[in-house]
Amino acid sequence: MGLPPPGLAGRWRRLFAGVLDWLIVNIVSAPFSWTSWDYVWNESKNGWERFPVEHTFVAGLVAFLYFWLLHAFWNGQTLGKKLFGIRVVSEYGGKIGVGQTAVRQAVATVLEWLCCVGLLLDLGWILFDPRKQALHDKAARTVVVNA
């Protein structure tokens, strides 16, 4: 496993950077996450009915792209991480690649979709891990360090 790079980011700074990032993602994806209504033909009633259409997939895609692209192409940082002076690097301190970032975000996304339990387990892992890694960090072999 080896030693982590020096200067692991603090848990509170990670938390606040993550909260800021999710606020940004929610603001950006809000136009895509509204429930809209579409009319569909109901044969049993022989008429048109309004049917709710949710656009959560598009909102999820916006979130995935935000985290993936910024981490991959902006020095391992999102806007929240930049503001709080932290960044994501490989286990041994090198720059993370596009594929490594995609794995990190894919694992985080799957855990978030597991109805809170996955998200709590993923983020709670940071509290007990000596390298302050979440499960998505372990899967991608990354750590969060001071920038």
Backbone bond lengths (Angstrom), bond angles and torsions (degrees), N, CA, C in turn:
res aa  C-N    CA-C-N  psi(-1)  N-CA   C-N-CA  omega(-1)  CA-C   N-CA-C  phi
1 M - - - 1.444 - - 1.515 110.42 -
2 G 1.288 119.16 -43.77 1.454 121.29 177.34 1.515 112.61 82.71
3 L 1.294 114.72 172.40 1.452 120.88 179.66 1.519 110.64 -84.33
4 P 1.327 116.94 144.55 1.466 119.07 175.89 1.513 109.68 -74.15
5 P 1.318 116.75 160.58 1.462 118.86 175.03 1.518 109.72 -63.71
6 P 1.324 117.52 153.35 1.465 119.20 179.61 1.523 110.81 -66.98
7 G 1.316 115.51 156.47 1.465 120.29 174.40 1.501 114.81 80.05
8 L 1.346 118.50 42.95 1.458 119.71 175.71 1.526 109.61 -59.31
9 A 1.313 115.82 138.20 1.466 121.25 -178.42 1.520 110.24 -68.60
10 G 1.310 115.59 146.41 1.459 120.90 178.65 1.521 112.11 -69.70
11 R 1.319 114.91 152.74 1.468 120.79 -178.01 1.524 111.91 -64.15
12 W 1.330 117.74 -39.41 1.460 120.37 -178.95 1.521 111.60 -67.48
13 R 1.321 116.55 -40.96 1.474 118.88 178.28 1.518 110.16 -64.04
14 R 1.330 117.53 -38.95 1.467 120.33 176.05 1.517 110.45 -61.50
15 L 1.326 116.42 -43.95 1.466 120.52 -179.18 1.521 110.93 -61.41
16 F 1.335 117.35 -49.85 1.458 119.94 -177.42 1.532 112.25 -67.46
17 A 1.322 117.43 -35.71 1.468 120.49 175.76 1.531 109.92 -64.31
18 G 1.336 116.52 -41.13 1.463 120.57 178.43 1.511 112.75 -65.28
19 V 1.325 116.78 -40.79 1.472 120.58 177.63 1.524 110.12 -62.40
20 L 1.319 117.22 -44.97 1.466 120.63 177.93 1.532 111.05 -61.44
21 D 1.325 116.68 -43.88 1.467 119.67 178.85 1.523 111.45 -61.15
22 W 1.331 117.63 -41.82 1.456 119.38 -179.73 1.529 111.44 -69.47
23 L 1.317 118.06 -31.97 1.468 119.51 173.57 1.528 110.31 -62.97
24 I 1.322 116.19 -43.94 1.469 120.91 178.30 1.522 110.47 -61.67
25 V 1.331 116.55 -47.08 1.470 120.94 -179.51 1.527 110.31 -61.16
26 N 1.331 117.16 -42.41 1.467 119.38 -179.58 1.519 112.24 -66.07
27 I 1.316 117.52 -37.01 1.461 120.20 177.59 1.527 110.43 -67.29
28 V 1.336 116.37 -44.23 1.468 120.26 -179.07 1.531 111.54 -67.78
29 S 1.340 116.90 -38.53 1.467 119.31 -175.57 1.529 113.19 -89.07
30 A 1.333 118.12 -4.94 1.468 120.39 -178.57 1.527 113.42 -53.76
31 P 1.337 119.63 -43.02 1.473 117.54 178.85 1.531 113.58 -63.04
32 F 1.319 116.67 -21.45 1.463 120.31 -178.46 1.520 112.78 -94.22
33 S 1.325 118.13 -10.92 1.452 119.92 -173.73 1.531 113.54 -105.67
34 W 1.305 117.37 2.70 1.453 119.58 177.27 1.513 110.04 -68.80
35 T 1.316 115.85 148.61 1.455 120.29 173.39 1.524 107.30 -83.37
36 S 1.311 114.94 125.05 1.463 118.41 176.24 1.523 107.78 -111.30
37 W 1.286 114.70 170.63 1.461 119.62 -177.21 1.512 109.35 -119.01
38 D 1.304 114.52 138.52 1.460 120.61 177.65 1.525 107.21 -128.66
39 Y 1.310 115.71 153.13 1.460 119.67 178.66 1.519 109.46 -98.33
40 V 1.327 115.60 130.93 1.459 121.45 178.00 1.529 108.81 -126.19
41 W 1.307 115.87 151.51 1.462 121.71 179.89 1.515 109.48 -82.62
42 N 1.325 117.38 124.02 1.452 123.26 177.51 1.521 107.73 -103.94
43 E 1.329 115.89 107.15 1.469 119.76 -175.85 1.519 112.47 -67.12
44 S 1.344 117.59 -33.90 1.469 119.30 -178.46 1.526 111.73 -66.56
45 K 1.321 117.22 -30.83 1.462 121.21 178.83 1.529 111.67 -99.96
46 N 1.328 115.26 -5.20 1.452 121.81 179.92 1.531 111.52 54.49
47 G 1.349 114.82 47.46 1.457 118.57 179.95 1.516 111.43 -166.48
48 W 1.330 114.08 175.05 1.462 120.99 179.67 1.520 110.33 -85.94
49 E 1.330 116.30 143.38 1.457 121.99 175.64 1.514 109.51 -132.48
50 R 1.335 114.39 149.67 1.478 118.75 174.71 1.519 108.21 -80.09
51 F 1.335 116.02 137.70 1.453 121.75 -177.22 1.526 107.98 -131.49
52 P 1.343 118.61 127.19 1.472 119.73 -179.35 1.531 111.47 -72.33
53 V 1.316 115.50 135.54 1.459 121.60 177.92 1.526 107.15 -120.66
54 E 1.321 116.65 119.17 1.463 120.45 179.70 1.517 109.21 -99.35
55 H 1.308 115.33 142.42 1.453 120.97 -175.64 1.528 111.07 -111.06
56 T 1.325 116.43 39.98 1.462 120.07 -176.25 1.517 112.29 -68.53
57 F 1.329 118.06 -27.95 1.464 119.50 178.36 1.528 110.13 -62.71
58 V 1.316 117.10 -43.12 1.466 120.48 179.82 1.526 110.10 -65.25
59 A 1.325 117.09 -41.32 1.469 120.26 177.83 1.531 110.22 -63.15
60 G 1.327 117.30 -40.62 1.463 121.01 176.81 1.511 112.43 -64.62
61 L 1.323 116.04 -36.75 1.462 120.76 177.59 1.528 110.91 -66.07
62 V 1.321 116.88 -39.82 1.468 120.83 176.63 1.532 109.57 -60.24
63 A 1.328 117.28 -44.91 1.466 121.44 179.60 1.524 111.01 -62.94
64 F 1.332 116.49 -45.85 1.466 119.90 -179.74 1.528 110.33 -59.97
65 L 1.312 116.98 -46.83 1.464 120.88 -178.47 1.524 111.90 -65.21
66 Y 1.327 117.36 -38.82 1.465 121.15 178.10 1.524 110.19 -56.88
67 F 1.322 116.46 -55.00 1.464 120.33 -176.66 1.523 111.83 -68.96
68 W 1.322 117.28 -43.60 1.459 120.89 -176.90 1.530 111.74 -64.80
69 L 1.317 116.68 -52.21 1.462 119.94 -174.96 1.529 112.60 -68.98
70 L 1.319 117.36 -41.37 1.461 118.27 179.64 1.530 111.43 -67.34
71 H 1.327 117.50 -44.09 1.465 118.89 177.62 1.527 111.24 -62.24
72 A 1.327 116.99 -40.45 1.462 120.41 -175.68 1.525 113.52 -74.06
73 F 1.324 117.18 -35.70 1.464 119.07 -171.21 1.532 114.72 -118.00
74 W 1.324 118.17 5.13 1.457 120.45 -178.35 1.521 110.29 -129.71
75 N 1.306 116.45 51.90 1.468 124.03 174.78 1.524 113.29 59.10
76 G 1.350 117.08 33.88 1.455 120.37 178.26 1.514 114.29 71.84
77 Q 1.328 116.23 22.34 1.456 120.09 -176.47 1.523 112.05 -126.71
78 T 1.320 114.67 148.05 1.455 122.39 166.52 1.530 106.02 -103.38
79 L 1.302 117.65 -179.13 1.467 119.79 178.44 1.530 110.85 -62.38
80 G 1.327 116.85 -41.07 1.458 120.26 178.28 1.515 112.55 -64.76
81 K 1.318 116.91 -43.76 1.465 120.44 178.84 1.525 110.94 -65.37
82 K 1.314 117.25 -37.98 1.471 120.96 177.99 1.536 110.07 -61.77
83 L 1.333 116.42 -46.32 1.453 120.99 -178.94 1.530 111.92 -63.38
84 F 1.333 116.91 -36.69 1.459 120.74 -177.98 1.528 113.16 -94.51
85 G 1.327 117.64 5.74 1.455 121.91 172.57 1.518 115.53 68.94
86 I 1.341 116.22 39.78 1.460 120.58 177.23 1.521 109.58 -132.26
87 R 1.332 116.69 163.19 1.468 120.27 177.70 1.520 110.14 -154.71
88 V 1.318 115.66 163.62 1.460 122.57 179.78 1.521 108.27 -98.06
89 V 1.334 116.20 132.96 1.467 122.42 176.76 1.522 108.44 -133.64
90 S 1.323 116.67 168.83 1.459 119.83 175.39 1.521 109.14 -67.73
91 E 1.305 117.30 167.10 1.471 121.96 -177.17 1.520 113.67 -50.18
92 Y 1.308 116.52 -32.62 1.460 120.04 -174.61 1.519 113.19 -106.88
93 G 1.337 116.65 15.38 1.453 120.62 172.28 1.512 116.29 98.81
94 G 1.324 119.16 -3.66 1.460 121.35 -180.00 1.523 112.14 -81.42
95 K 1.313 114.54 167.45 1.464 120.84 178.60 1.530 109.49 -66.03
96 I 1.332 116.47 141.47 1.461 119.66 178.84 1.522 109.63 -84.45
97 G 1.323 115.36 145.67 1.455 121.14 -178.81 1.518 112.13 -92.18
98 V 1.312 115.45 173.52 1.466 122.28 -178.45 1.524 110.57 -62.91
99 G 1.335 117.02 -45.49 1.462 120.69 179.68 1.516 112.34 -65.93
100 Q 1.302 116.30 -42.38 1.462 121.21 179.35 1.536 110.07 -62.82
101 T 1.304 116.26 -39.92 1.463 120.82 177.93 1.522 110.74 -67.36
102 A 1.336 117.46 -38.47 1.460 121.12 178.54 1.527 110.58 -63.63
103 V 1.324 117.27 -42.09 1.470 120.70 177.39 1.523 109.97 -62.30
104 R 1.317 116.72 -45.89 1.465 121.72 179.91 1.520 110.57 -56.49
105 Q 1.318 116.48 -48.03 1.457 119.69 -177.04 1.521 112.04 -73.68
106 A 1.333 118.36 -34.69 1.469 120.81 178.51 1.526 110.53 -63.64
107 V 1.325 117.24 -43.49 1.466 120.59 178.49 1.533 109.66 -64.77
108 A 1.326 117.71 -43.45 1.470 120.80 178.10 1.528 110.40 -60.37
109 T 1.319 117.73 -42.22 1.461 121.95 -179.02 1.520 111.18 -64.40
110 V 1.326 117.23 -45.76 1.465 120.78 179.39 1.530 110.04 -61.60
111 L 1.317 117.35 -43.47 1.465 120.33 179.39 1.527 111.42 -65.16
112 E 1.327 118.09 -35.70 1.465 120.99 177.61 1.518 111.40 -66.81
113 W 1.320 117.54 -33.54 1.463 121.40 -179.59 1.524 112.45 -74.90
114 L 1.312 118.58 -9.57 1.458 121.40 179.69 1.537 110.96 -83.40
115 C 1.292 116.01 41.92 1.462 124.64 172.24 1.526 113.76 45.19
116 C 1.274 116.13 68.14 1.470 124.35 173.92 1.526 113.90 70.25
117 V 1.313 118.92 -39.90 1.466 120.69 -177.40 1.522 110.16 -60.87
118 G 1.309 116.98 -46.06 1.464 120.94 179.55 1.513 111.73 -64.58
119 L 1.322 116.63 -41.97 1.464 120.72 179.46 1.524 110.97 -64.85
120 L 1.322 117.08 -44.32 1.465 120.38 178.81 1.524 111.66 -64.45
121 L 1.324 117.23 -40.60 1.453 120.93 177.60 1.523 110.63 -65.27
122 D 1.324 116.47 -43.76 1.468 121.67 -179.46 1.529 110.86 -60.89
123 L 1.315 116.69 -52.37 1.461 120.32 -177.28 1.529 112.22 -75.51
124 G 1.322 116.99 -33.85 1.457 120.28 178.22 1.522 112.97 -64.58
125 W 1.310 115.79 -26.17 1.463 120.78 179.72 1.527 111.30 -58.84
126 I 1.310 116.48 -32.36 1.466 121.97 -179.69 1.532 110.97 -59.01
127 L 1.324 117.01 -33.89 1.454 121.07 -175.71 1.532 113.08 -65.79
128 F 1.321 117.28 -29.43 1.459 120.82 -173.46 1.517 113.98 -111.30
129 D 1.308 116.99 -11.60 1.452 120.70 -176.99 1.530 110.30 -80.80
130 P 1.332 118.34 130.40 1.469 119.33 -179.03 1.523 113.12 -64.78
131 R 1.335 117.24 -24.21 1.460 121.05 179.00 1.530 111.53 -96.98
132 K 1.333 116.68 7.25 1.467 123.81 178.93 1.528 111.89 55.42
133 Q 1.346 116.06 37.90 1.458 120.86 179.72 1.523 110.31 -95.51
134 A 1.323 116.20 137.17 1.453 121.66 168.31 1.532 107.07 -81.08
135 L 1.323 117.10 170.40 1.467 119.58 179.91 1.526 111.42 -61.86
136 H 1.339 117.41 -36.78 1.460 119.13 179.30 1.530 110.69 -67.56
137 D 1.334 117.73 -29.01 1.469 120.92 174.42 1.529 110.41 -68.93
138 K 1.321 116.62 -42.81 1.463 120.19 179.44 1.528 111.05 -62.00
139 A 1.334 116.39 -42.43 1.463 120.77 -179.11 1.526 111.63 -63.21
140 A 1.320 117.26 -37.50 1.460 121.61 -177.55 1.519 113.18 -95.33
141 R 1.336 116.36 -2.63 1.461 121.59 -178.14 1.529 111.37 59.12
142 T 1.335 114.68 53.93 1.461 121.30 178.85 1.513 110.01 -127.13
143 V 1.316 116.11 162.01 1.462 123.45 171.98 1.521 107.75 -137.15
144 V 1.326 115.51 159.10 1.464 120.95 177.41 1.518 107.14 -106.61
145 V 1.334 115.28 125.78 1.454 121.23 -175.21 1.525 110.29 -124.95
146 N 1.336 115.21 168.56 1.458 120.28 173.05 1.514 108.48 -67.82
147 A 1.316 116.34 138.23 1.476 120.29 -177.97 1.513 111.74 -79.92
